[in-house]
Amino acid sequence: MVTIPRLVIAAPASGSGKTTVATGLMAAFTQRGLAVSPHKVGPDYIDPGYHSLATGRAGRNLDAYMCGPELVAPLFAHGARGCDLAIVEGVMGLYDGASGQGELASTAHVAKLLQAPVVLVVDASSQSRSVAALVHGFASWDPEVRISGVILNKVGSDRHEMLLREALDESGVPVMGVLRRAEQVATPSRHLGLVPVAERRGDAVSAVAAMGAQVGAGCDLDALMALARSAPRSPVGSGAWDPVEAVRGAVAGGGACDGAVPLPRPSRNRGSGPRTPDGPENGGPDGPGPGRPVIAVAGGPAFTFSYAEHSELLAAAGAEVVTFDPLRDVALPEGTRGLVIGGGFPEVYAPELSANEPLRKAVADLAAAGAPVAAECAGLLYLSRSLDGLPMCGVLDAEGRMSKRLTLGYREAVAITDSALAAVGTRLRGHEFHRTVLEPGAGSAPAWGMHLPERRVEGFVQQGVHASYLHTHWASAPGIARRFVERAAE
């Protein structure tokens, strides 16, 4: 039974200040001694890094498109287990969801699935009395969405604040915070959004501290906590998601099935890289067991895009998960039997990645030996022959380069080549998010057949390698982790 106090931080549109407010609230409540569970609606990888910095816990995504509405509440409960408060940062505007799919995957959809009160962050920099009409419109659009408070952002002066409060007095939605413009909380952006925490950790720590101080001083934390506690105390969903149970009930390379062969309970991750800071409840009992294949997971500043559930599923499937940094480490972790290279910014670090010849050779040798290798987006580029003219691992006969065009959106895909990740016919939903192109975009044995937004083939399957631009969330198909670890153990 999940009775965690919870808030959803939403906005009328992108750029209103959701990340500043959500991260600031996480930091402010953490400073009060509360265990705060951080969450982000949608597929975004970058904001959860700031959430994690604010709370000391893994930032987790809630994506009703990729994982399905039925998994949103269980994944939320999994991440929030043992916490005093959960804060969920929304995506885009409150009612903006998957294109052409109505409310699916919108912040409003997730708020309804969690039965959580919503606090609307409004950029008030260019309005006064009109703010009441805006808030009234959002509050009345869907009666199932409970907008219970407003935080006014970028307020210019005391008089501006007075005008805004007077207007909102008639709306029936209370003002729970007023924030003035503050440069110290700004976070730098580039071609794919905010610069990840791993690339600017010192500055990011200062920025998060400033967010916490500003939001703590400008918001009524007691009122917000009372609002969070007003969320229904009835169970959210059917219980917390469990990676061990998910893997036990999964068909290797696909979804869940009845009668799957039980797997042993996993050990806690061990290795040179950081574990998720949630604690042992997400990693199994202490101590590695015999015959556990080492799965190396790329990390560091160049490869920051990953979902915490992926490593948890790999561990649940029997792997010993070890993180390494391709910018720093000249060899793969000792005993590596499989390799996962997620998304990130290899284009920013292409010279450094290229200069690390020993590691590039180690990756190429592992792939040539037939070991399972899963690469998404940045990992795909790292496995290519070159990136912006600089040598990469040379596993794939393709060349990557930066592009002016942003490729962004949800995708429906089906596996069209049997691979270390998925059996032919496995259907998944994922997303693309990049400003690079790879030529060719698919090998002789493509990874995926795409159905949305257009029909095409994409990615590469060769020996044990599965490489693609498509980002996926393995909680939607835990058999992926099971199949991958089984291949590594062979």
C-alpha positions as CSV (number, residue, x, y, z in Angstrom):
1,M,0.0,0.0,0.0
2,V,1.5,3.3,-1.1
3,T,0.5,6.4,0.9
4,I,3.4,8.7,0.0
5,P,2.6,12.4,0.2
6,R,3.1,13.7,-3.4
7,L,3.0,16.8,-5.5
8,V,3.1,17.3,-9.3
9,I,4.9,20.5,-10.4
10,A,3.4,21.6,-13.8
11,A,3.3,24.7,-16.0
12,P,1.2,26.2,-18.8
13,A,4.2,25.8,-21.2
14,S,7.9,24.9,-21.4
15,G,10.2,27.6,-20.1
16,S,8.0,28.6,-17.3
17,G,10.4,27.5,-14.6
18,K,9.3,23.9,-13.7
19,T,12.8,22.6,-13.3
20,T,13.9,25.4,-11.1
21,V,10.9,25.1,-8.9
22,A,10.8,21.3,-8.7
23,T,14.5,21.0,-8.1
24,G,14.4,23.9,-5.6
25,L,11.5,22.2,-3.7
26,M,13.4,18.9,-3.6
27,A,16.5,20.6,-2.2
28,A,14.5,22.7,0.3
29,F,12.6,19.8,1.7
30,T,15.7,17.7,1.8
31,Q,17.4,20.4,3.8
32,R,14.6,20.1,6.3
33,G,15.6,16.5,6.8
34,L,13.0,14.8,4.7
35,A,13.6,11.9,2.4
36,V,12.4,13.2,-0.9
37,S,11.7,11.0,-3.9
38,P,12.4,12.8,-7.2
39,H,10.5,12.0,-10.4
40,K,10.2,13.4,-14.0
41,V,7.3,13.0,-16.4
42,G,8.4,11.9,-19.8
43,P,11.6,10.5,-21.3
44,D,14.0,13.4,-20.3
45,Y,17.4,12.2,-18.9
46,I,18.9,15.6,-17.9
47,D,16.5,17.0,-15.3
48,P,16.6,13.8,-13.2
49,G,20.4,14.5,-12.8
50,Y,19.6,17.8,-11.0
51,H,16.9,16.1,-9.0
52,S,19.3,13.5,-7.8
53,L,21.8,16.1,-6.8
54,A,19.1,17.9,-4.8
55,T,17.9,14.8,-3.0
56,G,20.7,12.2,-2.9
57,R,18.4,9.7,-4.6
58,A,18.1,8.4,-8.1
59,G,16.0,10.7,-10.3
60,R,13.3,8.5,-12.0
61,N,11.2,8.9,-15.0
62,L,7.4,8.3,-15.3
63,D,6.6,7.8,-19.0
64,A,3.1,6.6,-19.8
65,Y,3.9,6.2,-23.5
66,M,7.0,4.1,-23.3
67,C,6.1,2.1,-20.2
68,G,2.3,2.2,-20.5
69,P,-0.1,3.9,-18.1
70,E,-0.4,0.7,-16.0
71,L,3.3,0.9,-15.0
72,V,3.3,4.6,-13.9
73,A,2.0,4.1,-10.4
74,P,4.1,0.9,-9.7
75,L,7.3,2.6,-10.9
76,F,6.5,5.7,-8.8
77,A,5.9,3.5,-5.8
78,H,9.2,1.6,-6.4
79,G,11.2,4.9,-6.5
80,A,9.3,6.5,-3.5
81,R,9.5,3.5,-1.2
82,G,10.5,4.7,2.3
83,C,10.3,8.4,1.5
84,D,8.5,11.2,3.3
85,L,7.6,13.1,0.2
86,A,7.6,12.6,-3.6
87,I,7.9,15.5,-6.0
88,V,7.1,14.9,-9.7
89,E,8.3,17.5,-12.3
90,G,6.0,17.7,-15.3
91,V,6.9,17.9,-19.0
92,M,6.1,20.7,-21.4
93,G,2.7,22.3,-20.8
94,L,0.3,20.5,-18.3
95,Y,-1.9,19.0,-21.0
96,D,0.7,18.4,-23.7
97,G,1.1,14.7,-24.4
98,A,2.3,12.3,-27.1
99,S,1.5,13.8,-30.5
100,G,-1.9,12.8,-31.8
101,Q,-2.6,10.6,-28.7
102,G,-4.7,12.9,-26.6
103,E,-3.7,13.2,-23.0
104,L,-1.4,10.1,-23.1
105,A,1.9,10.7,-21.4
106,S,1.1,14.3,-20.5
107,T,1.7,15.7,-17.0
108,A,-2.1,15.8,-16.5
109,H,-2.3,12.1,-17.4
110,V,0.4,11.2,-14.9
111,A,-1.1,13.4,-12.2
112,K,-4.4,11.6,-12.6
113,L,-2.7,8.1,-12.6
114,L,-1.0,9.1,-9.3
115,Q,-4.1,10.9,-7.8
116,A,-1.7,13.7,-7.0
117,P,-2.4,17.4,-6.5
118,V,-0.9,19.8,-9.1
119,V,1.0,23.0,-8.4
120,L,1.1,25.3,-11.5
121,V,4.3,27.3,-12.1
122,V,3.4,30.5,-14.0
123,D,5.9,32.7,-15.7
124,A,4.4,36.1,-14.7
125,S,7.0,38.3,-16.2
126,S,4.7,39.8,-18.9
127,Q,1.3,39.8,-17.3
128,S,-0.7,41.0,-14.3
129,R,-4.5,40.5,-14.1
130,S,-4.5,38.1,-17.1
131,V,-2.8,35.5,-14.8
132,A,-6.2,34.8,-13.2
133,A,-7.8,33.9,-16.6
134,L,-4.8,31.7,-17.4
135,V,-5.0,29.8,-14.1
136,H,-8.8,29.5,-14.3
137,G,-8.6,28.0,-17.8
138,F,-6.0,25.4,-16.8
139,A,-7.9,24.6,-13.5
140,S,-11.2,24.1,-15.3
141,W,-10.1,22.3,-18.5
142,D,-10.2,18.8,-16.9
143,P,-12.1,18.4,-13.7
144,E,-10.1,15.3,-12.9
145,V,-6.9,17.3,-12.7
146,R,-6.6,18.8,-9.2
147,I,-4.8,22.2,-9.6
148,S,-4.4,23.1,-6.0
149,G,-1.9,25.9,-5.9
150,V,0.1,28.4,-8.0
151,I,3.8,29.5,-7.8
152,L,4.4,32.8,-9.5
153,N,7.8,32.9,-11.2
154,K,9.9,35.8,-12.5
155,V,7.9,38.4,-10.6
156,G,9.4,41.9,-11.2
157,S,8.6,43.9,-8.1
158,D,6.5,44.2,-5.0
159,R,3.8,46.1,-6.9
160,H,3.8,43.4,-9.6
161,E,3.3,40.8,-6.9
162,M,0.4,42.7,-5.4
163,L,-1.4,42.9,-8.8
164,L,-0.9,39.2,-9.4
165,R,-2.2,38.2,-5.9
166,E,-5.2,40.5,-6.3
167,A,-6.1,38.9,-9.6
168,L,-5.7,35.4,-8.3
169,D,-7.7,36.0,-5.1
170,E,-10.8,35.6,-7.4
171,S,-9.6,32.4,-9.0
172,G,-10.0,30.2,-6.0
173,V,-6.5,28.8,-6.5
174,P,-4.1,29.9,-3.7
175,V,-0.7,31.4,-4.3
176,M,1.9,29.1,-2.6
177,G,5.0,30.9,-3.7
178,V,6.4,34.0,-5.4
179,L,9.9,33.9,-7.0
180,R,11.8,36.9,-8.3
181,R,14.2,36.8,-11.2
182,A,17.5,35.3,-10.0
183,E,20.5,34.7,-12.3
184,Q,22.3,32.5,-9.8
185,V,19.8,29.7,-10.3
186,A,20.2,29.7,-14.1
187,T,21.5,26.5,-15.7
188,P,23.3,26.6,-19.1
189,S,21.8,25.0,-22.1
190,R,23.0,23.8,-25.5
191,H,21.7,21.8,-28.4
192,L,19.7,19.2,-26.4
193,G,18.7,21.3,-23.4
194,L,20.4,21.8,-20.1
195,V,24.0,20.8,-19.6
196,P,24.0,17.5,-17.6
197,V,25.2,17.5,-14.0
198,A,28.1,15.2,-14.7
199,E,29.6,17.8,-17.0
200,R,29.5,20.7,-14.5
201,R,29.2,19.1,-11.1
202,G,30.7,21.9,-9.1
203,D,28.6,24.6,-10.7
204,A,25.6,22.3,-10.6
205,V,25.9,21.9,-6.9
206,S,26.0,25.6,-6.4
207,A,23.0,26.1,-8.8
208,V,20.9,23.5,-7.0
209,A,21.8,25.0,-3.6
210,A,20.7,28.4,-5.0
211,M,17.5,26.9,-6.2
212,G,16.8,25.4,-2.8
213,A,17.5,28.7,-1.1
214,Q,15.4,30.8,-3.5
215,V,12.4,28.4,-3.5
216,G,12.6,27.8,0.2
217,A,12.5,31.5,0.9
218,G,9.8,32.3,-1.7
219,C,7.4,29.4,-1.2
220,D,5.2,28.3,1.7
221,L,6.8,24.9,2.3
222,D,4.4,24.1,5.2
223,A,1.4,24.7,2.9
224,L,2.9,22.7,0.1
225,M,3.6,19.8,2.5
226,A,0.0,20.0,3.7
227,L,-1.1,19.9,0.1
228,A,1.1,16.8,-0.6
229,R,-0.4,15.1,2.4
230,S,-3.9,15.7,1.1
231,A,-3.3,13.2,-1.7
232,P,-5.6,10.2,-1.3
233,R,-4.2,7.7,1.1
234,S,-5.8,4.8,-0.8
235,P,-3.3,2.6,-2.6
236,V,-1.8,4.0,-5.8
237,G,-1.9,1.2,-8.4
238,S,-1.5,-2.4,-7.4
239,G,1.8,-2.1,-5.5
240,A,5.4,-1.2,-6.1
241,W,7.2,-2.4,-9.2
242,D,10.0,-5.0,-8.4
243,P,12.8,-5.6,-10.8
244,V,13.3,-9.2,-9.5
245,E,9.6,-10.1,-10.0
246,A,9.6,-8.4,-13.4
247,V,12.5,-10.4,-14.6
248,R,11.2,-13.7,-13.1
249,G,8.0,-13.2,-15.0
250,A,9.6,-12.2,-18.3
251,V,10.2,-14.1,-21.5
252,A,13.8,-13.4,-22.6
253,G,13.8,-10.6,-25.1
254,G,10.1,-9.9,-24.8
255,G,7.4,-9.1,-22.3
256,A,5.9,-10.9,-19.3
257,C,4.6,-14.5,-19.5
258,D,3.3,-17.1,-17.1
259,G,5.4,-20.0,-16.1
260,A,8.8,-18.5,-16.6
261,V,11.7,-20.2,-14.9
262,P,12.5,-18.5,-11.6
263,L,15.8,-16.7,-11.4
264,P,18.0,-16.4,-8.3
265,R,17.7,-13.2,-6.3
266,P,20.5,-10.8,-7.3
267,S,23.3,-9.3,-5.4
268,R,23.8,-5.6,-4.9
269,N,25.7,-3.9,-7.7
270,R,29.4,-3.9,-7.2
271,G,32.1,-2.0,-9.2
272,S,34.0,1.1,-9.8
273,G,31.0,3.3,-10.7
274,P,28.3,4.7,-8.4
275,R,25.3,2.7,-7.5
276,T,21.9,4.4,-7.4
277,P,21.7,6.1,-4.0
278,D,18.3,4.6,-3.1
279,G,19.8,1.9,-0.9
280,P,19.9,-1.9,-0.7
281,E,16.1,-2.3,-1.3
282,N,16.7,-1.9,-5.0
283,G,19.8,-4.1,-5.4
284,G,19.1,-7.4,-3.6
285,P,21.2,-9.0,-0.8
286,D,24.8,-8.3,-0.3
287,G,27.5,-10.4,-1.9
288,P,28.1,-11.4,-5.5
289,G,27.1,-15.0,-6.3
290,P,29.2,-17.4,-8.4
291,G,29.0,-17.2,-12.2
292,R,27.5,-13.7,-12.3
293,P,28.5,-12.2,-15.7
294,V,30.0,-8.7,-15.5
295,I,28.0,-6.2,-17.5
296,A,29.9,-3.0,-18.1
297,V,27.8,0.2,-18.3
298,A,29.2,3.4,-19.8
299,G,29.0,6.5,-17.6
300,G,30.9,9.7,-17.0
301,P,30.3,13.1,-18.7
302,A,30.0,11.7,-22.3
303,F,27.3,9.0,-21.4
304,T,24.8,10.5,-19.0
305,F,21.5,9.2,-20.4
306,S,20.3,6.1,-18.6
307,Y,17.3,5.0,-16.6
308,A,18.0,3.6,-13.1
309,E,15.7,0.7,-13.8
310,H,18.0,-0.7,-16.5
311,S,20.9,-1.5,-14.1
312,E,18.3,-2.8,-11.6
313,L,16.9,-5.2,-14.1
314,L,20.3,-6.3,-15.2
315,A,21.2,-7.1,-11.6
316,A,17.9,-8.8,-11.1
317,A,18.6,-11.0,-14.1
318,G,21.9,-12.2,-12.5
319,A,24.5,-9.7,-13.7
320,E,27.2,-7.8,-11.8
321,V,26.8,-4.3,-13.1
322,V,29.9,-2.2,-13.2
323,T,30.1,1.4,-14.4
324,F,33.1,2.8,-16.3
325,D,34.0,6.1,-17.9
326,P,35.1,6.0,-21.5
327,L,36.8,9.4,-21.1
328,R,39.0,8.2,-18.3
329,D,39.3,4.4,-18.3
330,V,41.7,2.8,-20.7
331,A,40.2,-0.7,-20.3
332,L,36.8,-2.3,-19.7
333,P,36.1,-3.6,-16.2
334,E,37.8,-6.8,-15.4
335,G,35.8,-9.8,-16.6
336,T,33.4,-7.9,-18.8
337,R,31.0,-10.3,-20.6
338,G,28.5,-7.7,-21.9
339,L,28.5,-4.0,-22.6
340,V,25.7,-1.3,-22.4
341,I,26.4,2.1,-23.8
342,G,23.5,4.5,-23.4
343,G,22.9,8.0,-24.6
344,G,24.7,11.2,-23.9
345,F,27.0,13.7,-25.7
346,P,29.8,12.0,-27.6
347,E,29.8,14.8,-30.1
348,V,30.9,17.2,-27.3
349,Y,33.7,14.8,-26.2
350,A,34.6,13.3,-29.6
351,P,38.3,14.4,-29.4
352,E,38.8,12.8,-25.9
353,L,36.9,9.6,-26.8
354,S,38.9,9.3,-30.0
355,A,42.2,9.8,-28.1
356,N,41.4,6.9,-25.8
357,E,42.7,4.3,-28.3
358,P,43.2,1.5,-25.8
359,L,39.5,1.5,-24.8
360,R,38.3,1.9,-28.3
361,K,40.2,-1.2,-29.2
362,A,38.9,-3.1,-26.1
363,V,35.3,-2.3,-27.1
364,A,36.0,-3.4,-30.7
365,D,37.6,-6.6,-29.5
366,L,34.7,-7.4,-27.2
367,A,32.2,-6.9,-30.0
368,A,34.3,-9.0,-32.4
369,A,34.3,-11.8,-29.9
370,G,30.5,-11.9,-30.1
371,A,29.7,-10.6,-26.6
372,P,26.3,-8.8,-26.2
373,V,26.6,-5.1,-26.7
374,A,23.6,-2.7,-26.4
375,A,24.1,0.8,-27.7
376,E,21.6,3.6,-27.8
377,C,22.1,6.9,-29.6
378,A,25.4,8.1,-28.1
379,G,26.5,4.5,-27.9
380,L,25.6,4.0,-31.6
381,L,27.8,6.9,-32.5
382,Y,30.7,5.6,-30.3
383,L,30.5,2.2,-32.1
384,S,30.7,3.8,-35.5
385,R,33.8,4.2,-37.7
386,S,34.0,8.0,-37.0
387,L,32.2,11.0,-35.5
388,D,32.7,14.4,-37.1
389,G,35.8,12.9,-38.8
390,L,37.4,11.6,-35.6
391,P,38.0,7.8,-35.3
392,M,35.6,5.9,-32.9
393,C,35.5,2.2,-32.2
394,G,34.9,1.1,-35.7
395,V,32.5,-1.7,-34.8
396,L,29.9,-0.4,-37.3
397,D,30.6,0.5,-40.9
398,A,29.0,3.9,-40.6
399,E,30.0,7.5,-40.0
400,G,28.3,10.0,-37.7
401,R,28.2,13.8,-37.8
402,M,26.5,16.7,-36.2
403,S,23.4,18.1,-37.9
404,K,21.4,21.3,-37.6
405,R,18.2,19.3,-37.5
406,L,16.8,18.1,-34.2
407,T,15.3,14.6,-34.3
408,L,12.8,14.4,-31.4
409,G,9.7,12.3,-30.7
410,Y,8.1,9.1,-29.5
411,R,8.4,6.1,-31.8
412,E,6.7,2.7,-32.2
413,A,9.1,0.0,-33.2
414,V,9.3,-3.7,-33.8
415,A,12.4,-5.9,-33.7
416,I,13.1,-7.1,-37.3
417,T,16.3,-8.9,-36.6
418,D,17.0,-11.4,-33.8
419,S,19.5,-9.9,-31.4
420,A,21.0,-10.0,-28.0
421,L,18.3,-7.6,-26.8
422,A,15.1,-8.8,-28.5
423,A,13.6,-11.6,-30.5
424,V,12.1,-10.9,-33.9
425,G,8.6,-9.4,-33.5
426,T,9.2,-7.8,-30.1
427,R,7.3,-4.5,-30.0
428,L,8.4,-1.6,-28.0
429,R,7.7,2.1,-27.7
430,G,10.7,4.5,-27.4
431,H,11.9,7.9,-28.3
432,E,14.6,9.7,-30.4
433,F,16.4,12.8,-29.2
434,H,19.5,13.9,-31.2
435,R,21.1,16.4,-33.5
436,T,23.4,14.0,-35.2
437,V,23.0,11.8,-38.3
438,L,24.6,8.4,-39.1
439,E,25.3,7.3,-42.6
440,P,24.0,4.8,-43.4
441,G,21.2,4.9,-40.8
442,A,20.7,1.1,-40.9
443,G,22.9,-2.0,-41.6
444,S,22.2,-5.0,-43.7
445,A,20.4,-6.4,-40.6
446,P,18.5,-3.5,-39.1
447,A,17.6,-3.4,-35.5
448,W,14.1,-1.9,-35.7
449,G,11.2,-1.3,-38.1
450,M,9.6,2.0,-37.1
451,H,5.9,2.6,-37.4
452,L,5.6,6.1,-36.1
453,P,6.0,8.9,-37.3
454,E,6.9,7.2,-40.6
455,R,7.7,3.7,-41.7
456,R,11.4,3.0,-42.0
457,V,14.1,0.6,-40.8
458,E,16.8,1.8,-38.4
459,G,19.9,0.6,-36.5
460,F,22.3,-2.3,-36.7
461,V,22.5,-5.9,-35.5
462,Q,25.7,-7.8,-36.1
463,Q,27.0,-10.7,-34.0
464,G,26.1,-9.7,-30.4
465,V,25.8,-6.0,-31.2
466,H,22.4,-4.2,-31.1
467,A,22.9,-0.4,-31.9
468,S,20.2,2.1,-32.6
469,Y,19.2,5.7,-32.1
470,L,16.1,4.5,-30.3
471,H,16.0,5.1,-26.5
472,T,13.9,2.5,-24.7
473,H,12.7,1.9,-21.2
474,W,13.4,-1.7,-20.2
475,A,10.7,-1.8,-17.5
476,S,8.2,-2.0,-20.3
477,A,9.8,-5.3,-21.5
478,P,12.0,-6.7,-18.7
479,G,12.8,-9.8,-20.9
480,I,15.3,-7.6,-22.6
481,A,17.5,-7.6,-19.5
482,R,17.0,-11.3,-19.0
483,R,17.9,-12.1,-22.6
484,F,21.0,-9.8,-22.5
485,V,22.3,-11.4,-19.3
486,E,21.7,-14.9,-20.6
487,R,23.7,-14.1,-23.7
488,A,26.5,-12.7,-21.6
489,A,26.5,-15.8,-19.4
490,E,26.8,-18.2,-22.4
